[in-house]
Amino acid sequence: MFRILLPISPFFACNPTPSLNLSNFKLVTLTLVAMVLWGLSWTNAKILGNYGDASLMMFWRFVFATISFAPVVVWNGNPFKLPKTSLRFIIINAIFMTSYNFFYFKGTQTGLAGTGGILVSTLNPILTAVFATLIFRDIIPKKNIIGLFLGLCGGGIIMRLWDSNADQLMQSGNLFFLLASISWVAVTLNTSRIKYRVSFIPYSFWCFFFASIFSFPMAMGNSIMAVFTFDWIFWLNMMLVSVGAMAYGTSIYFLASVELGAQKASAFIFTVPITAMGFAMIFLNEKLTITTLLGGSLTMTAVYLINKK
């Protein structure tokens, strides 16, 4: 039966054994830091949207993530060389990672970062479970049916579907957040097909690398090198969203999933919507609405039910 144990990042499905050996306390601490960075990344993206187009921010995020992830590959003793049979999966994954990041930046530019953080991080595992069931035709346990129903209702409440038309969905950023979630579903399902073929570390590196290439033509309409004239606020947020959230967050969470087990590691995911909303309230003065609170509670309950053994 298909189970979604790791709802946000698909890379954790791979199964190599990392060389790093940390105590549980230290690993839990590092994983909590990674979750905080994931939650903060929504505020980072909103701030970066003030400096340039979504495609420009997306391109440089992949570039810096690739550069910062290269030492991780060396540090863990993984070869950069990949089996030829893995290349098509990496290409597909990079394409959908590019679309995810475009909608991620576009949504935060037009909408609320806190709402996006709650909506996307909770809808990802819910929509993945829906599409996985449709594709693999698995039998859904009753608890998953309840979870999916609650999750879809919660997503609809956050998006306020009852009083939204196409234009309002676009202006609120909710349509972009929904498209980001659907893109991540494709990333997750694609990665699940390669988990026994290649190690996670080089796989992630090459996905970042090819995503940089695919996002480059989209960024060409902007002055690409203009980022080097931006102030320290831009660079702080860019480093946090690329090196912190993408490179560090991904590798640490993967390590936690191996050392602590997927079930325990997935519990950390529940901190992401909370920190995403918290940082947006602190740094962006966003307000926590009743619909966001109610919808977020329903979707987080749904994620718990789907992941519960």
Buried (B, 14 or more C-beta within 10 A) or exposed (E): EBBBBBBBBBBBBBEBEBEEEBEEEEBBEBBBBBBBBBBBBBBBBBBBBEBBBBBBBBBBBBBBBBBBBBEBBEEBEBEEEBEEEBEEBBBBBBBBBBBBBBBBBBBBBBBBBBBBBBBBBBBBBBBBBBBBBEEEEBEBBEEBEBBBBBBBBBBBBBBBEEEBEEEBBBEBBBBBBBBBBBBBBBBBBBBBEBBEEBBBBBBBBBBBBBBBBBBBEBBEEBEBEEBEEBEEEBEEBBBBBBBBBBBBBBBBBBBBBBBBEBBBBBEBBBBBBBBBBBBBBEBBEBEBBEBBBBBBBBBBBBBBBBBEE
